[in-house]
Amino acid sequence: MSPAAAATPILKASHLLGIEGLSVGEITALLDLGDEYVALGRAKEKKSPLLKGRTVINLFFEASTRTQSSFELAGKRLGADVMNMSVRTSSVSKGETLIDTATTLNAMRPDILIVRHQDSGAAEMLARKLDCCVVNAGDGSHEHPTQALLDALTIRRRRRSFEELTVAICGDVAHSRVARSNIHLLSKMGARVRLVAPRTLLPADAARFGVEIFTDMREGLKGVDIVMMLRLQTERMTGAFIPSMREYFRFWGLDREKLAYAKPGALVMHPGPMNRGVEIDSAVADDIEVSLIHEQVEMGVAIRMAVLDALSRGLAQQGRNTP
């Protein structure tokens, strides 16, 4: 029997497809569990047998360094058998459909599938077709739930509570699944959220999120506690959204002068990879007094361990225990 069998269930659903469907209680429980895995990650012995006998498959249709490697490390630290499926050398590159891929994966009988795909809704479709748990590691411009969870864990360990915090999410909001997941999570947890971006990089339905919207960087940063910068996702852009990289940095890149408009002691975040000199200045990104960027990477492994743990509890409840 899996060690997770006796553990208290955390998630109501069998999958983690987005933040939008999670309750405050589920988010809090995942963050609490993430805290426990931060401690394990800092211990001399970092491994747990929790997922011994479980199979985790990483299926990434888009390039990834931080997310894929941290899911791999998370699975291995919990004792799972982890397989990274190379899309470039798989049948997908030869024209196989996503549904055919799902059928093939089902035959391998994985317990948990981690999927990143360029199309919004791909993870949800796989969740309907597969018998295993599915984790959305980013689908198009839709959601990236574990990034929002690790961001929240990073913030909570520094600020303890989300209430009365003002968080500015700045930059390419229109193409950012990270922004959408963070908007859902931070709003649920009681933070005040601002979107700060040029009009061309704001989603057409930005008003529906119930957040404050600023098109002037300095105005948007006034009095904020957390500045969350976003990568300029040129690979998702069709057409001219900005005049030039130099102009973008001049008006929208975070440097010390713009950061000075935020509340004293404000902290800076970035999901990575960073485009230095485009959305953030190196002097800010590398300043350990204000930058949480390296902490976010550490929290990424811990929160993904928490997610795998939580989903394995669901498997145990369904009677899918390992020998």
LOMI-393979 format. One record per atom (N, C-alpha, C): y, x, z. Coordinates in steps of 0.001 Angstrom, whole numbers, plus 500000, padded with zeros to 6 digits. Each point is the difference from the previous one (the first is absolute). Example, Ala and Ser with C-alpha at 12.3 -4.5 7.8 and 13.67 -1.06 7.14 Angstrom:
494310513190507800/501190499110500000/501200500900500000/501050499650499280/501190500820500060/501090499230500730/
***
This chain:
498795500845500000/501205499155500000/501247500874500000/501006499602499216/501259500737499951/500712499921501335/500641501121500456/500771499979501241/501118498975499976/500426499567498788/501088499016499900/499532498592500346/498665499812500101/499481498652500172/500493499334501268/500134500790501067/500400499419501278/501512499951500175/500739500555499029/501448500062500131/500633498654499687/501161499756500592/500713498742499790/500562499931498588/499756498898499273/500558499864498646/501533500031500028/500575500580498958/501458500123499901/500551499150498864/499329500018498866/500479499301498809/499215498718499773/500713498951499626/499335498731499691/499303500062498646/500623500700499046/499451500089498648/499039501175499870/499196499967498949/499037501072499734/500620501143499212/501233499815499533/500665500998499172/501398500267500548/500605501105499546/501414500255500258/500674500131498644/500586498885499553/500605499949498671/501518500079500046/500597499708501134/501451500031500117/500429499751501432/501264500256500250/500581499738501321/500399498535500129/500344499384498881/500532498640500029/499071499034500729/498685500189499877/499057499078500614/499607500347501424/500514501094500556/499638500399501357/500907499348501031/499455499719501170/500787499467501110/500600501153500801/500963499678500843/500595501006500885/498917500600500894/499096499158500481/498921500481500859/499085500983499290/499667499722498745/499146500904499232/500708501332499747/501274499943499658/500766501231499770/500056500827501273/500310499352501121/500099500701501280/498670500641500376/498910499281499786/498678500544500327/499671501221499152/500358499964498710/499765501149499130/500854501196500434/501237499747500400/500863501090500461/499474500592501305/499520499145500895/499432500488501261/498772500874499732/499152499545499084/498813500769499641/500397501304499315/501052499932499173/500508501212499362/500444501032501012/500625499540501088/500405500915501073/498807500751500566/498889499289500163/498794500639500522/499492501073499045/500113499737498707/499515500975499025/500966501168499809/501262499831500359/500915501150500029/499492500993501045/499625499470501170/499487500858501067/498721500712499570/499103499281499299/498766500621499527/500309501099498987/500965499751499128/500363500981498986/500595501266500583/500533499908501203/500602501173500650/499022500696500944/498823499408500162/498991500589500884/499254501119499272/499328500845500764/499226501089499400/498851499436499176/499294499011500539/498929499330499272/500559498724499405/500130499964498677/500709498907499330/499076498923499433/498694500152500164/499072499093499340/499429498959500953/499716498836499420/499384498891500715/498834499490499155/498919499516500616/498870499480499228/500131498516499658/501202499458500157/500213498557499888/499459499408498704/500218500669498881/499582499466498694/498766500691499446/499217500592500871/498771500647499546/499113498981499286/499558500347498813/499182499095499208/500779499109499063/501328499945500144/500841499211499105/500377500828498766/500240499310498893/500433500661498765/501393499519499623/500898500945499803/501380499713499598/500231500627498626/500501499207499063/500306500511498659/501507499950499767/500568501118499585/501397500069499587/500058499848498485/500649498942499530/500129499732498565/501485499956499659/500520501106499484/501430500123499741/500256500094498499/500621498945499454/500341499968498586/501335500678499744/500743500286501058/501265500722499895/499890501277500821/500722501024499570/499984501270500717/500533499823501413/499378500690500938/500420499931501394/499590501287500700/500858500482500863/499643501148500841/499856499549501442/501086499482500571/499997499642501418/499041498861500317/500078498920499233/499208498817500338/498508500258499830/499605500540498865/498571500223499771/499425501021500976/500703501105500197/499478501035500893/499940499519501438/500982499181500416/499972499528501384/498914498953500217/499720499158498984/498879499071500111/498676500770500041/499889501034499190/498784500804500009/499794500649501367/501059500601500526/499913500655501301/499711498983501105/500633498823499913/499778498950500993/498540499573500027/499425499775498808/498605499593499932/499059501060500540/500247501250499651/499135501086500452/500122500230501501/501200499867500534/500161500173501453/499271498907500778/499805498850499364/499278498907500655/498506500019499670/499559501025499289/498579500164499759/499444499277498793/500847499417499152/499522499259498827/499603500953498873/499172499477499089/499735500698498742/501113499591499045/500789500958499537/501189499716499194/499812500546498588/500226499146499012/499915500412498603/501342499755499322/500520501030499356/501202499857499191/499571499800498556/500242498813499475/499592499684498634/501095500437499030/499675500918499105/500971500524499050/500133499054498810/501137499350499906/500212499043498908/500068500710498658/500548501201499980/500151500739498739/498656500279499334/498963500220500796/498695500324499434/499022498834500090/500488498849500443/499125498841500136/500027499155498733/499199498933500003/499956499088498848/501320499270499801/500846499966501037/501308499345499874/500807500672498896/499925501338499948/500749500737498977/499444499748498605/498793499417499928/499376499707498715/500149498537499606/500810499279500757/500282498621499626/499342498945500858/499302500397501042/499357499015500867/501052499164500716/499779498690500109/500951499117500665/499881500140501508/501026499528500688/499999500055501456/498859499151500569/499711498876499357/498901499142500463/498657500705499829/499815500709498887/498771500764499806/499876501098501053/501122500632500288/500001501033501035/499604499394501342/500521498806500292/499673499319501251/498507499733500097/499390499576498892/498561499730499980/499207501278500272/500446501099499392/499333501286500217/500114500427501459/501198499862500555/500217500381501395/499157499148500939/499900498718499705/499204499101500841/498555500484500095/499494500506498877/498616500471499966/499794501227500879/501086500729500269/499920501168500880/499994499611501484/500299498740500270/500012499442501351/500877500786500984/501279500203499640/500905500629500961/500350499017501112/500469500513501105/500476499145501096/501503499744499887/500725501030499588/501459499886499885/500439500686498704/500830499306499233/500571500562498776/501501500145500184/500515501204499771/501436500264500027/500457500065498553/500921499142499594/500378499963498589/501510500087499802/500384500839499059/501396500048499536/499970499730498500/500884499095499575/500005499608498584/501431499745499559/500244500220498724/501353499844499456/500419498548499832/499058499071500082/500321498583499805/500046499243501320/501044499238500201/500103499154501185/498871498971499986/499350499832501143/498923499026500102/498621500557499747/499896501266499586/498684500580499694/499113500056501238/500563500367501136/499202500093501227/499473498632500410/500830498977499857/499570498645500353/498874499534499079/500096500329498727/498950499621499065/498674500667500362/500044501287500343/498782500698500397/499420499411501287/500882499595500905/499534499408501255/499211498720499747/500371499268498943/499276498768499664/498651500294499354/499880501150499333/498795500310499236/498984500828500776/500463500729501017/499131500929500716/499496499413501309/498861500510500451/499426499555501263/500482500826501194/500780501055499728/500449500882501075/501451499709500392/500459500694501020/501411499919500392/500841500779498987/501180499484499685/500903500668499065/501325500300500696/500471501220499837/501305500409500523/500913500297498821/501151499361499989/500994500236498961/500775501272500329/499805501035499194/500719501262500187/501207500078499069/500458498827499538/501155499917499115/499629499344498694/500599498821499720/499722499304498733/501305499682499298/500233500714498913/501221499789499220/501252500109500859/500860499004499859/501219499938500819/499860498967501105/498767499632500329/499743498910500934/500047500435501459/498932500677500483/499955500410501404/499284501334500175/500273500622501127/499331501230500433/499896499903501525/499062499183500501/499995499652501426/499820501168500962/499130500970499664/499803501082500970/501217500920500089/500807500077498948/501237500780500082/500962499340500972/500132498682499934/500881499300500929/499499500131501433/498690499952500190/499440500144501344/500252501394500561/499832501027499171/500248501351500507/501490500215500251/500843499395499182/501446500087500250/500341499329501323/499388498847500237/500254499270501245/499513500786501210/498843500637499876/499489500805501103/500932501170500285/500506500622498938/500943501111500149/501256499536500732/500535498857499595/501209499468500639/499730499639501453/498891499302500252/499726499519501354/499799501148500983/499415501090499554/499789501143500902/501316500680500353/501022499809499188/501322500575500292/500938499010500691/499889498740499630/500969499012500501/499373498940500903/498688500018500147/499249499117500902/499994498530499608/501115499503499501/500073498582499643/500756499841498692/499671498946499255/500685499724498738/501207499097500196/500020499267501092/501092499073500251/501297500769500209/501053499484499411/501342500586500047/500135501242499123/498935500369499271/500112501102499045/500523499485498667/500835500794499355/500439499706498635/499453501083499088/499239499574499001/499352500937499073/500552499779498603/500489501061499395/500495499935498627/498943500568499059/499532499190499053/499056500445498976/500813500261498739/500047501251499569/500988500417499002/499370500561498730/500558499593498860/499607500603498736/499349499030499040/498892500414499428/499338499232498948/499141498883500606/500656498977500500/499297498881500637/499238499180498953/500558499874498829/499437499127498969/498567500361499637/499677501286499973/498675500440499565/499114500423501165/500443499745501232/499327500573501162/499109499016500752/498685500264499979/499073499230500838/500166500384501467/500423501235500247/500267500443501374/501114499160500612/501053499756499232/501115499202500494/499543498596500366/499214499367499129/499558498626500266/499152499906501262/499075500924500159/499164499968501203/500820500262501248/500947500918499911/500842500285501164/500931498839500338/500504499329498992/500844498824500257/499210498960500783/498782499709499549/499164499014500690/499728500429501441/499601501251500176/499605500454501338/501185500067500955/501050500658499597/501149500183500888/500639498669500369/500070499081499045/500568498679500286/499132499245501003/498681500058499815/499079499335500929/500145500543501421/500227501320500101/500039500650501308/501364499946500662/500966499348499360/501288499769500648/501109500957499649/499773500902499051/501060500917499589/500947499313499019/501194500508499934/500990499536499027/499891500913498783/499775499425498837/499718500799498801/501136499875498997/500381501141499443/500994500044498933/499379500631498760/500321499470498850/499664500636498736/501275500624499457/499939501278499688/501175500725499529/499641500641498664/500588499502498923/499612500474498670/501039499604498971/500046500714498863/500837499514498892/499420498685499491/500827499176499409/499553498679499550/498819500091499040/499973501043499198/498922500145499022/498654500294500644/500005500432501265/498757500344500687/499690499053501161/500637498835499978/499654498939500937/499113498979499288/498968499502500650/499164498980499354/500799498734499755/499654499291498940/500732498785499641/499935498950501102/498901500025500772/499826499003501065/500291500575501376/500857501015500059/500276500679501272/500462499044501095/500734498973499635/500550499070500998/498907499248500764/498839499829499376/498942499218500647/499394500709501201/500220501297500119/499424500749501116/500748499773501313/501155499384499941/500743499723501214/500561501245500668/500408500991499199/500546501243500528/501448500160499537/500704500942500616/501359500318499564/499935500899498770/500889499801499073/499981500770498759/501341500699499809/499927501300499741/501202500804499772/499858500755498682/501095500070499266/500000500783498767/500902501230500121/500484500246501213/500777501208500293/499254500765501081/499609501224499727/499164500783500911/500664500210501358/501253500373499992/500679500292501260/500157498749500852/500323498880499366/500100498738500739/498644499581500547/498982500194499187/498659499597500409/499443500805501150/500450501239500145/499477500859501061/500775499888501312/501093499295500003/500822499920501209/499215499394501166/499853500788501064/499398499501501225/498495499822499984/499282500541498996/498548499786499961/499287501025500883/498813499614500484/499191500871500855/499016500844499197/499489499423498915/499006500666499168/500435499916498545/499957501137499307/500293500034498572/498695500313499276/499500499040499264/498730500148499289/500296500161498511/499853501213499500/500274500271498601/498759499722499148/500233499600498759/498918499697499073/500046500944498812/498818500292499464/499920500837498803/500504499221498784/500711500690499148/500437499414498727/498794499989499067/499454498812499719/498731499892499277/500230499853498495/500325501115499399/500318499998498566/498806499572499152/498773500203500508/498822499622499212/499853498492499842/500676499228500853/499932498542499905/501222499414499293/500904500845499587/501244499517499404/499888499920498485/500399498890499456/500102499856498544/501451499651499696/500731500973499534/501422499789499773/500822500890500909/501314499896499897/500917500834500772/500436499277501273/499518500488501140/500357499408501283/501092500788500709/500111501293499667/501018500858500603/500642500832498898/501266500398500158/500658500790498961/499374501382499829/499694500681501121/499369501320499965/499523500331501406/499115500981500117/499514500422501316/501147500551500838/500894500742499364/501134500586500717/500906498912500552/500285498983499195/500842498894500461/499301499192501087/498685499836499846/499252499255501015/500108500695501355/499806501315500010/500092500721501267/501418499926500564/500972500075499147/501400499961500465/500286498716500767/499515498874499494/500317498714500629/498911499500500953/498744500371499746/498890499387500736/499077500980500697/500158501282499728/499176500990500679/500475500198501430/499057500152500923/500361500161501409/500308501463500293/501251500241500377/500424501320500450/500659499847501364/500456501083500573/500580499937501348/501251499131500046/500770500035498933/501244499210499975/499694498509500083/499027499525499244/499656498573500040/499281499653501296/499134500890500471/499272499738501242/500947499851501186/501158500627499932/500973499922501092/500497498579500230/499832499109499019/500415498614500159/499007499210500874/498789500512500129/499001499324500822/500316500206501476/499267499310500851/500184500122501443/499684501434500442/500723500546500969/499656501335500513/498546500036500462/499276501026499586/498587500085500353/499082499261499049/500556499481498903/499178499284499015/498927500926499439/498844499408499688/498860500754499495/499757499682498528/499446500967499288/499820499893498552/498513500006499663/499604499108499068/498617499907499554/499925500036498480/498822500359499498/499757499997498557/498493499944499803/499487499078499161/498550499883499842/499369501130499204/500803500774499273/499470501067499196/499336499469498728/499865500832498988/500563501336499927/501513499957499808/500672500995500552/501463500031499926/500482500638498708/501047499438499443/500736500650498913/501250500601500634/499894501248500396/501133500653500664/501178500115499029/501160499700500500/501187500056499161/500175498778499133/499099499009500155/500126498738499269/500230498866500992/499010499728500865/500213498969501015/500292500566501385/499739501299500193/500261500586501319/500304501482499851/500897500467500840/500384501403500005/499061500779500914/499632501197499621/499077500803500798/500521500262501400/501311500129500141/500575500258501323/499718498863500971/499864498798499497/499660498842500833/498493499882500169/499279500123498886/498540499838500035/499328501006500924/500543501211500082/499366501068500778/500586500159501395/500923499150500376/500632500083501321/499107499309501035/499327500762500836/499043499423500954/500672499138501065/501301500078500108/500724499168500963/500124498557499526/499983499789498693/500195498646499477/498852499506499117/499256500912499408/498982499614499020/498651499706500656/499413498859499635/498672499605500480/498944500149498912/500324500669498923/499141500025498816/498641500630500297/499985501108500737/498718500631500324/499207499150500997/500692499338500901/499318499107500935/499335498842499266/500647499517498946/499416498916499208/498647500406499426/499879501241499565/498730500474499442/498919499974501077/500319500465501201/499032499981501100/499610498569500356/500993499115500064/499716498609500333/499161499327498913/500087500507498767/499226499429498910/498510500107500229/499540501148500477/498574500169500291/499602499077501147/500814499964501049/499674499192501183/499935498511499675/500964499491499236/500010498553499722/498882499644499041/499630500892499115/498887499698499088/498661500055500735/499904500826501011/498827499943500877/499953498656500712/501151499539500458/500067498704500691/499575498861499082/500435500049498745/499646498952499035/498496500007499721/499420501177499797/498558500090499756/499218499508501220/500466500355501177/499396499533501256/500053498477500062/501182499438499739/500172498543500093/499098499263499013/499898500495498783/499160499342499002/498517500132500346/499621501134500580/498596500175500388/499617499036501117/500949499638500839/499730498998501034/499686498653499366/500719499702498933/499727498760499275/498616500005499380/499599501166499441/498663500117499429/498937499774501073/500248500546501184/499053499834501090/499895498541500407/501141499294500019/499997498591500358/499227499167498984/500039500449498725/499261499278498948/498506500323500016/499616500903500880/498595500369500058/499623501123499073/501004500628499370/499726501119499087/500034501299500787/499080500157500928/499934501195500831/499157501067499320/500346501210500257/499214501111499478/498801500208500914/498950500641499510/498813500213500810/500319500774501263/
***
